[in-house]
């Protein structure tokens, strides 16, 4: 019965779409343009989206939890799959490196189209595959090239999981009974790699369908030579191969696919705050101002006065870990209850030791005097009017941005927060603008402009191990024809309803991709109901929801597929 209610809710979301809820546009695009021209090619009588080519071969970008689950789901339906991971092992964020840390985060933020990495393309006019061999290189340079290619992950030695063991579990591979309820990064690192081995996807399994140390540099459309019609996607790939302490080689090649799953994670492109004066401090003393992704152990802050900026998971846990090691710890936190993460943040702040000083948001960093004291003599001003100085180190626990450098054609850094591309230009609505959110997605899964591009685990406030089981199944079933997407026009209607620009808390913004426990539970129920009803019509297996494992759905204001 509850599935029927969910589908009625979905119908009402689309049916009540009104002129006041149409997307905001740049000045040369009217609301009539939006209502009349949204992808005119999709105003046919068909109620469903029609894919332009059959989908048999799928590329999965990323071998973290989401990418591994996606591989399993697509293999279950008989797809040809290639899994690409730029690191040397599976695990995604849960690959800890003690002596290898990411480079300094740019201050201010760099452009979102290369905030994760700057694509390294092969020399012009060479035939692919192509290799470059580098001999007699300084050992440190080899390590830096390797680091920049694979991107060390933003976890530290003492990091604990954000939830208990049952919330960090692959359902087909339960944790051993003796595992403690509160798990840490070491447990998760071994557990995810065990899951990869269970499916013969580990780096030592020699699976020909998996390519480690391989980064996707560019994704472009593939065309039929004779008809010039689109027929899929071409991936330009770059592999780092270390051949000795002082040598390595780089190999580029291309592979063709019908569809792409992006499971590259949310913690690749560091975000740094735009606070007046911070750039000057960072340029003068870059080694004293670091992003939390570079933090590994508290020892390096021994007997120092440390300022941590950011009151979410990283900021509060690092503050807790530095307590008793650093001479003094300050934690700067913004005062805002608007975010869906407000309640979790209060929980994180409750763990901060009493002798950590929690201070308000920083208004500005005053110019540094030429005193020879590093940043100790520098003064920072708070929004409450007070000032502080005397810090030895600053840690920016200010989060991450979305960045897909392999999709430059779907990144538009010129658009302001709630602007859209005018329809008459014929250009696609982008995925990425400033990096605070991902746009133009249906169910946070399918890129509406190109529904053969799918995304896994891009929402915040989700249990990634659990949630990706259902989202990966949705991608696999839709591309196999075992479930149907609405027409492109209807997907856009639903999307703009979700954007809800007329609401005080609506629009494209940081937090746009947030779900939280109740919305996650509602979305899982929606996905299961939709996929299982479609399976009755078009064939395929039934998806097991395991309702008893989900939190109660109590918020009557949650619309589906989104509120």
C-alpha positions as CSV (number, residue, x, y, z in Angstrom):
1,X,0.0,0.0,0.0
2,X,2.8,2.5,0.9
3,X,4.3,2.1,-2.6
4,X,1.0,3.3,-4.1
5,X,1.1,6.4,-1.8
6,X,4.7,7.1,-3.0
7,X,3.7,7.0,-6.6
8,X,0.7,9.3,-6.0
9,X,3.1,11.7,-4.3
10,X,5.4,11.7,-7.3
11,X,2.5,12.3,-9.6
12,X,1.4,15.3,-7.5
13,X,4.9,16.8,-7.5
14,X,4.8,16.8,-11.3
15,X,1.1,17.7,-11.7
16,X,1.4,20.8,-9.4
17,X,4.3,22.2,-11.3
18,X,3.4,25.9,-11.8
19,X,4.8,28.9,-13.6
20,X,6.1,30.3,-10.3
21,X,8.3,27.2,-9.9
22,X,10.0,27.5,-13.3
23,X,13.8,27.9,-13.3
24,X,15.5,31.2,-12.9
25,X,17.2,32.3,-16.1
26,X,19.9,34.7,-17.2
27,X,18.4,38.0,-18.6
28,X,18.2,36.9,-22.2
29,X,16.0,33.9,-21.4
30,X,12.3,34.4,-20.5
31,X,10.0,32.0,-18.5
32,X,8.1,31.4,-21.7
33,X,11.3,30.2,-23.3
34,X,11.7,27.7,-20.5
35,X,8.1,26.4,-20.6
36,X,7.9,26.2,-24.4
37,X,11.4,25.2,-25.4
38,X,12.7,22.7,-22.8
39,X,14.3,20.2,-25.1
40,X,11.7,20.4,-27.9
41,X,12.9,17.1,-29.2
42,X,11.4,15.4,-26.2
43,X,7.8,16.8,-26.6
44,X,6.8,13.8,-28.5
45,X,3.8,11.6,-27.4
46,X,6.1,9.2,-25.6
47,X,5.8,9.3,-21.9
48,X,9.3,7.8,-21.4
49,X,12.8,8.8,-22.3
50,X,14.1,7.0,-25.4
51,X,17.8,6.2,-25.4
52,X,19.5,6.9,-28.7
53,X,21.6,3.7,-28.7
54,X,21.6,0.3,-26.9
55,X,23.6,0.1,-23.7
56,X,25.8,-2.9,-23.3
57,X,29.3,-1.6,-22.4
58,X,29.6,0.5,-19.2
59,X,32.6,2.4,-17.7
60,X,32.7,2.9,-13.9
61,X,35.0,5.7,-12.7
62,X,36.2,5.0,-9.1
63,X,36.7,1.8,-7.0
64,X,35.4,3.0,-3.7
65,X,32.4,1.5,-2.0
66,X,30.0,3.0,-4.6
67,X,32.0,1.9,-7.6
68,X,32.5,-1.6,-6.3
69,X,28.8,-2.0,-5.7
70,X,28.0,-0.6,-9.1
71,X,30.3,-3.2,-10.7
72,X,28.4,-5.9,-8.9
73,X,25.0,-4.7,-10.0
74,X,26.0,-4.2,-13.6
75,X,27.7,-7.6,-13.7
76,X,24.5,-9.2,-12.3
77,X,22.7,-7.9,-15.4
78,X,25.3,-9.1,-17.9
79,X,26.9,-5.8,-19.0
80,X,30.4,-5.5,-20.3
81,X,32.2,-3.5,-17.6
82,X,35.4,-1.7,-17.2
83,X,36.3,-0.3,-13.8
84,X,38.9,2.6,-13.7
85,X,40.6,3.6,-10.4
86,X,43.4,6.2,-10.3
87,X,44.7,4.8,-7.0
88,X,46.8,1.6,-6.8
89,X,44.2,-0.2,-4.7
90,X,40.4,-0.2,-4.2
91,X,38.8,1.6,-1.3
92,X,38.2,5.2,-2.3
93,X,38.6,7.4,0.7
94,X,39.4,4.5,2.9
95,X,43.0,4.1,1.6
96,X,45.2,5.7,4.3
97,X,48.8,6.7,3.5
98,X,51.0,7.7,6.4
99,X,53.9,9.3,4.6
100,X,52.0,10.7,1.5
101,X,49.7,13.7,1.9
102,X,47.9,15.8,-0.7
103,X,49.5,19.0,-1.9
104,X,48.5,22.4,-0.4
105,X,45.0,23.5,-1.2
106,X,44.8,26.6,-3.4
107,X,43.8,29.8,-1.5
108,X,41.5,31.1,-2.8
109,X,39.7,28.2,-4.6
110,X,40.8,27.4,-8.1
111,X,38.3,27.0,-11.0
112,X,35.9,24.0,-10.5
113,X,36.8,22.4,-13.8
114,X,40.3,21.5,-12.4
115,X,39.7,21.7,-8.7
116,X,40.2,17.9,-8.4
117,X,43.1,17.6,-10.8
118,X,44.4,19.3,-14.0
119,X,44.1,16.8,-16.8
120,X,47.4,15.7,-18.3
121,X,46.7,15.1,-22.0
122,X,49.1,13.3,-24.4
123,X,51.2,15.3,-26.9
124,X,49.3,16.7,-29.9
125,X,49.0,14.6,-33.0
126,X,50.3,11.3,-31.5
127,X,48.6,8.1,-32.2
128,X,47.0,6.3,-29.3
129,X,48.0,4.2,-27.4
130,X,51.0,6.3,-26.6
131,X,53.7,6.0,-23.9
132,X,56.2,8.4,-22.5
133,X,59.2,7.0,-20.6
134,X,61.0,9.0,-17.9
135,X,64.4,7.7,-16.8
136,X,67.0,9.2,-14.4
137,X,64.5,11.2,-12.5
138,X,65.0,12.3,-8.9
139,X,63.3,9.9,-6.6
140,X,61.3,12.7,-5.0
141,X,60.0,13.8,-8.4
142,X,58.8,10.3,-9.1
143,X,56.9,10.3,-5.8
144,X,55.3,13.6,-6.6
145,X,54.2,12.5,-10.0
146,X,52.7,9.4,-8.4
147,X,51.0,11.5,-5.7
148,X,49.5,14.0,-8.1
149,X,48.2,11.2,-10.3
150,X,46.5,9.1,-7.6
151,X,45.6,11.9,-5.1
152,X,46.2,10.8,-1.5
153,X,42.9,10.5,0.4
154,X,41.7,13.0,3.1
155,X,41.8,10.6,6.1
156,X,44.0,10.5,9.1
157,X,45.4,7.8,11.3
158,X,42.9,8.2,14.2
159,X,39.8,8.8,12.1
160,X,36.6,7.1,13.2
161,X,33.6,6.2,11.1
162,X,30.8,8.7,11.2
163,X,28.3,6.0,12.2
164,X,28.3,2.6,13.9
165,X,29.2,-0.6,12.2
166,X,25.6,-1.5,11.0
167,X,25.5,1.8,9.0
168,X,28.8,1.0,7.2
169,X,28.1,-2.4,5.8
170,X,27.7,-4.2,2.5
171,X,24.6,-6.2,3.0
172,X,26.0,-9.3,1.3
173,X,29.2,-9.2,3.4
174,X,28.3,-8.6,7.1
175,X,31.0,-7.5,9.5
176,X,32.6,-10.3,11.6
177,X,30.8,-10.7,14.9
178,X,33.8,-9.7,16.9
179,X,34.2,-6.3,15.2
180,X,33.6,-3.5,17.6
181,X,30.4,-1.4,17.1
182,X,32.4,1.8,16.7
183,X,34.8,1.3,13.8
184,X,37.8,3.3,12.6
185,X,39.5,3.9,9.3
186,X,41.6,0.8,9.6
187,X,38.6,-1.4,9.9
188,X,36.9,0.2,6.9
189,X,40.1,0.1,4.8
190,X,40.4,-3.6,5.2
191,X,36.7,-4.2,5.0
192,X,36.2,-2.5,1.6
193,X,39.3,-4.3,0.2
194,X,37.8,-7.6,1.4
195,X,34.6,-6.8,-0.5
196,X,36.7,-6.0,-3.6
197,X,38.4,-9.4,-3.2
198,X,35.1,-11.1,-2.7
199,X,34.2,-9.9,-6.2
200,X,37.7,-10.5,-7.7
201,X,38.2,-6.7,-8.1
202,X,41.2,-6.2,-5.8
203,X,44.4,-4.9,-7.3
204,X,46.1,-8.3,-6.9
205,X,43.3,-10.3,-8.6
206,X,44.5,-9.4,-12.1
207,X,41.0,-8.9,-13.3
208,X,41.2,-7.8,-16.9
209,X,38.1,-5.6,-16.5
210,X,39.8,-3.5,-13.8
211,X,42.5,-0.9,-14.4
212,X,44.3,0.5,-11.4
213,X,46.6,3.5,-11.4
214,X,44.4,4.8,-14.3
215,X,42.8,8.2,-14.3
216,X,40.1,9.4,-16.7
217,X,41.4,12.5,-18.3
218,X,38.6,13.3,-20.7
219,X,35.1,12.0,-21.7
220,X,33.8,12.9,-25.2
221,X,31.0,11.9,-27.4
222,X,31.4,9.1,-29.9
223,X,29.9,9.4,-33.4
224,X,29.1,7.0,-36.2
225,X,31.4,7.9,-39.0
226,X,28.8,7.5,-41.8
227,X,25.6,8.8,-40.2
228,X,27.4,11.3,-37.8
229,X,24.9,10.2,-35.1
230,X,25.9,10.0,-31.5
231,X,26.6,6.4,-30.5
232,X,28.2,6.6,-27.1
233,X,31.2,7.9,-25.2
234,X,35.0,7.8,-25.7
235,X,37.3,7.9,-22.6
236,X,40.8,9.2,-22.7
237,X,42.8,7.3,-20.1
238,X,46.1,7.9,-18.4
239,X,48.0,5.3,-16.5
240,X,51.0,5.9,-14.2
241,X,53.5,3.0,-14.1
242,X,56.5,3.2,-11.7
243,X,59.4,1.2,-13.2
244,X,62.0,2.0,-10.6
245,X,63.0,4.4,-7.8
246,X,64.2,6.9,-10.5
247,X,61.9,6.0,-13.4
248,X,58.3,5.8,-14.5
249,X,56.2,5.8,-17.6
250,X,52.9,7.3,-18.6
251,X,50.5,5.5,-20.9
252,X,47.5,7.1,-22.7
253,X,44.8,5.2,-24.6
254,X,41.1,5.5,-25.5
255,X,38.2,3.1,-24.9
256,X,34.6,3.4,-26.0
257,X,31.5,2.9,-24.0
258,X,27.7,3.1,-24.2
259,X,27.3,4.6,-20.7
260,X,29.3,6.0,-17.8
261,X,29.0,5.6,-14.0
262,X,30.7,8.4,-12.1
263,X,31.7,7.0,-8.6
264,X,34.7,9.2,-8.1
265,X,33.6,10.5,-4.7
266,X,32.9,13.8,-3.1
267,X,36.2,14.5,-1.2
268,X,38.6,15.2,-4.0
269,X,38.5,19.0,-4.5
270,X,39.2,20.9,-1.3
271,X,37.2,24.0,-0.5
272,X,38.8,27.0,1.1
273,X,36.9,29.9,2.6
274,X,36.8,33.3,1.0
275,X,37.8,35.4,4.0
276,X,39.5,38.7,3.4
277,X,43.2,38.6,4.1
278,X,43.5,34.8,4.2
279,X,45.2,34.7,0.8
280,X,48.0,37.0,2.0
281,X,48.6,34.9,5.1
282,X,48.7,31.7,3.0
283,X,51.0,33.1,0.4
284,X,53.4,34.3,3.1
285,X,53.4,31.1,5.2
286,X,51.8,28.3,3.2
287,X,53.3,25.5,5.4
288,X,51.5,27.0,8.5
289,X,48.0,27.1,6.9
290,X,46.9,23.7,5.7
291,X,43.6,22.0,4.7
292,X,42.3,19.2,6.8
293,X,42.9,16.7,4.0
294,X,46.6,17.0,4.8
295,X,46.2,16.1,8.5
296,X,47.6,12.7,9.5
297,X,48.6,12.7,13.2
298,X,48.5,15.2,16.1
299,X,52.2,15.0,16.9
300,X,53.2,17.7,14.4
301,X,51.1,20.2,16.4
302,X,52.8,19.4,19.7
303,X,52.8,22.4,22.1
304,X,51.4,24.8,19.4
305,X,48.4,27.1,19.4
306,X,46.1,25.9,16.7
307,X,43.1,27.5,15.0
308,X,40.7,25.1,13.2
309,X,38.2,26.7,10.9
310,X,35.1,24.6,10.4
311,X,32.6,22.8,12.7
312,X,31.7,19.7,10.9
313,X,33.2,16.1,11.1
314,X,36.8,16.9,10.3
315,X,37.0,20.1,12.3
316,X,35.5,18.7,15.5
317,X,37.4,15.4,15.3
318,X,40.7,17.0,14.7
319,X,40.0,19.4,17.6
320,X,39.2,16.5,19.8
321,X,42.4,14.7,18.7
322,X,44.7,17.8,19.2
323,X,43.3,18.3,22.7
324,X,46.1,17.5,25.1
325,X,48.8,17.6,22.4
326,X,48.6,21.1,21.2
327,X,49.1,23.9,23.7
328,X,45.8,25.5,22.9
329,X,43.0,24.7,20.3
330,X,40.5,27.1,18.9
331,X,37.6,26.0,16.8
332,X,35.8,28.6,14.6
333,X,32.2,27.7,13.8
334,X,29.6,29.6,11.7
335,X,26.3,30.2,13.4
336,X,23.7,28.8,11.0
337,X,20.8,26.4,11.5
338,X,19.6,26.5,7.8
339,X,21.4,23.4,6.7
340,X,20.1,19.9,6.8
341,X,23.3,19.1,8.5
342,X,22.6,21.5,11.4
343,X,21.5,18.6,13.7
344,X,24.5,16.4,12.9
345,X,26.8,19.4,13.4
346,X,25.4,19.9,16.9
347,X,26.1,16.3,17.6
348,X,29.7,16.7,16.4
349,X,30.2,19.9,18.4
350,X,29.0,18.1,21.5
351,X,32.0,15.8,21.4
352,X,34.5,18.8,21.5
353,X,36.4,18.8,24.8
354,X,35.6,21.7,27.1
355,X,39.0,23.2,27.0
356,X,38.8,23.7,23.2
357,X,37.7,27.3,22.7
358,X,34.8,27.5,20.3
359,X,34.8,31.0,18.6
360,X,32.5,32.7,16.1
361,X,33.0,32.9,12.4
362,X,36.0,34.9,11.2
363,X,35.4,38.2,9.4
364,X,38.9,39.0,8.2
365,X,42.6,38.4,8.6
366,X,44.4,41.6,9.1
367,X,47.6,42.2,7.1
368,X,50.6,40.4,8.6
369,X,53.2,42.6,10.1
370,X,56.9,42.1,9.1
371,X,57.8,40.8,12.5
372,X,59.6,37.5,11.7
373,X,57.2,35.7,13.9
374,X,55.3,33.8,11.2
375,X,51.6,34.1,11.7
376,X,51.8,34.6,15.5
377,X,51.7,38.4,15.2
378,X,48.8,38.3,12.8
379,X,45.4,39.5,14.0
380,X,42.1,38.0,12.9
381,X,38.8,39.7,13.4
382,X,35.6,37.8,14.3
383,X,32.1,38.7,13.3
384,X,31.2,39.5,16.9
385,X,33.7,42.4,16.9
386,X,36.5,40.7,18.9
387,X,40.0,40.0,17.7
388,X,42.5,37.2,18.3
389,X,46.2,36.6,17.6
390,X,49.0,34.3,18.6
391,X,48.3,31.2,16.5
392,X,51.1,28.9,15.3
393,X,49.1,26.9,12.8
394,X,45.7,27.1,11.0
395,X,43.8,24.1,9.8
396,X,41.0,24.7,7.2
397,X,38.4,22.0,7.9
398,X,36.1,23.8,5.4
399,X,34.9,20.9,3.3
400,X,35.1,20.0,-0.4
401,X,33.6,21.0,-3.7
402,X,32.3,18.9,-6.6
403,X,34.7,18.7,-9.5
404,X,34.8,16.5,-12.6
405,X,37.8,17.6,-14.7
406,X,37.0,14.9,-17.3
407,X,33.7,16.7,-18.1
408,X,34.8,20.3,-19.1
409,X,32.0,20.5,-21.6
410,X,29.5,20.1,-18.7
411,X,31.2,22.6,-16.4
412,X,30.2,26.3,-16.6
413,X,32.0,28.6,-14.1
414,X,30.5,31.7,-15.5
415,X,27.0,31.0,-14.2
416,X,26.0,32.7,-10.9
417,X,24.2,30.6,-8.3
418,X,20.7,30.5,-9.8
419,X,21.4,31.3,-13.4
420,X,20.8,28.8,-16.1
421,X,21.9,28.5,-19.7
422,X,19.5,30.1,-22.1
423,X,17.6,27.4,-24.1
424,X,18.0,29.1,-27.4
425,X,21.8,28.8,-27.3
426,X,21.5,25.0,-27.7
427,X,24.1,24.5,-25.0
428,X,23.4,21.9,-22.3
429,X,22.6,22.8,-18.7
430,X,25.8,22.2,-16.8
431,X,26.5,19.7,-14.1
432,X,29.0,21.9,-12.3
433,X,29.2,25.7,-11.8
434,X,30.9,26.9,-8.6
435,X,31.4,23.3,-7.2
436,X,29.0,23.7,-4.3
437,X,26.4,21.3,-5.9
438,X,25.7,19.2,-8.9
439,X,22.9,20.4,-11.2
440,X,20.7,18.9,-13.8
441,X,20.3,15.4,-12.2
442,X,17.1,13.3,-12.1
443,X,17.0,11.5,-8.7
444,X,20.5,12.7,-8.1
445,X,21.5,9.8,-10.5
446,X,20.8,10.6,-14.2
447,X,22.2,13.6,-16.0
448,X,19.0,14.8,-17.7
449,X,20.9,16.3,-20.7
450,X,22.7,12.9,-21.2
451,X,21.0,10.1,-19.3
452,X,23.7,7.6,-20.2
453,X,25.8,9.4,-17.6
454,X,25.0,8.3,-14.1
455,X,26.3,9.3,-10.6
456,X,26.7,7.2,-7.4
457,X,27.0,8.5,-3.9
458,X,27.1,12.2,-4.7
459,X,24.6,13.2,-2.1
460,X,25.6,14.3,1.4
461,X,24.0,13.0,4.6
462,X,23.7,9.4,3.3
463,X,25.0,6.0,4.4
464,X,27.0,5.3,1.3
465,X,27.3,1.5,1.7
466,X,23.6,1.1,1.9
467,X,22.4,3.8,-0.4
468,X,24.6,2.9,-3.3
469,X,23.1,-0.6,-3.4
470,X,19.8,0.9,-4.5
471,X,21.1,3.7,-6.7
472,X,23.4,1.4,-8.6
473,X,20.6,-1.0,-9.1
474,X,18.5,1.8,-10.6
475,X,21.2,2.8,-13.1
476,X,21.7,-0.8,-14.2
477,X,18.0,-1.6,-14.5
478,X,17.2,1.6,-16.5
479,X,20.0,1.1,-18.9
480,X,19.0,-2.5,-19.4
481,X,15.4,-1.5,-20.2
482,X,14.1,-3.1,-17.0
483,X,12.8,0.3,-15.8
484,X,11.8,3.5,-17.7
485,X,12.8,7.1,-17.1
486,X,10.2,9.8,-17.6
487,X,10.5,12.0,-20.7
488,X,13.3,14.6,-20.6
489,X,10.7,17.4,-20.2
490,X,9.1,15.6,-17.2
491,X,12.5,15.0,-15.6
492,X,13.2,18.7,-16.0
493,X,9.8,19.6,-14.4
494,X,10.6,17.4,-11.4
495,X,14.1,18.8,-11.2
496,X,12.9,22.4,-11.1
497,X,10.3,21.5,-8.5
498,X,13.2,20.2,-6.4
499,X,15.3,23.4,-7.0
500,X,12.2,25.4,-5.9
501,X,13.7,28.8,-6.4
502,X,10.8,30.7,-4.9
503,X,11.4,29.1,-1.5
504,X,13.5,31.0,1.1
505,X,15.7,27.9,1.4
506,X,15.5,26.8,-2.2
507,X,17.7,27.3,-5.2
508,X,21.1,25.9,-6.2
509,X,23.3,26.2,-3.1
510,X,25.7,24.4,-0.8
511,X,23.6,21.7,0.7
512,X,21.5,21.3,-2.4
513,X,22.7,17.6,-2.6
514,X,21.9,16.9,1.1
515,X,19.5,14.2,2.0
516,X,19.8,13.1,5.7
517,X,18.4,10.0,7.4
518,X,14.7,10.6,6.7
519,X,15.0,11.6,3.0
520,X,17.5,8.7,2.4
521,X,14.9,6.3,3.8
522,X,12.2,7.9,1.7
523,X,14.3,7.7,-1.4
524,X,15.2,4.1,-0.9
525,X,11.5,3.3,-0.5
526,X,10.7,5.2,-3.7
527,X,13.5,3.5,-5.7
528,X,12.4,0.1,-4.5
529,X,8.8,0.7,-5.3
530,X,9.5,2.1,-8.7
531,X,12.1,-0.6,-9.7
532,X,9.9,-3.5,-8.5
533,X,6.8,-2.2,-10.3
534,X,8.9,-1.7,-13.5
535,X,10.3,-5.3,-13.1
536,X,6.7,-6.6,-13.3
537,X,6.2,-4.8,-16.6
538,X,9.6,-5.2,-18.2
539,X,11.3,-8.2,-16.5
540,X,14.2,-8.4,-14.2
541,X,14.7,-9.2,-10.5
542,X,12.9,-7.7,-7.6
543,X,15.0,-5.4,-5.4
544,X,15.1,-6.3,-1.7
545,X,14.5,-3.3,0.5
546,X,15.0,-4.8,3.9
547,X,12.5,-2.3,5.4
548,X,13.4,-3.3,8.9
549,X,16.9,-2.0,8.4
550,X,15.7,1.5,7.6
551,X,15.0,4.4,10.0
552,X,11.3,5.2,10.4
553,X,9.9,7.6,7.8
554,X,8.2,10.2,9.9
555,X,8.4,13.5,8.1
556,X,5.1,14.1,6.4
557,X,6.6,17.1,4.5
558,X,9.0,14.9,2.4
559,X,7.8,14.8,-1.2
560,X,9.0,12.1,-3.6
561,X,11.2,11.7,-5.5
562,X,12.4,14.9,-3.7
563,X,11.0,17.3,-1.2
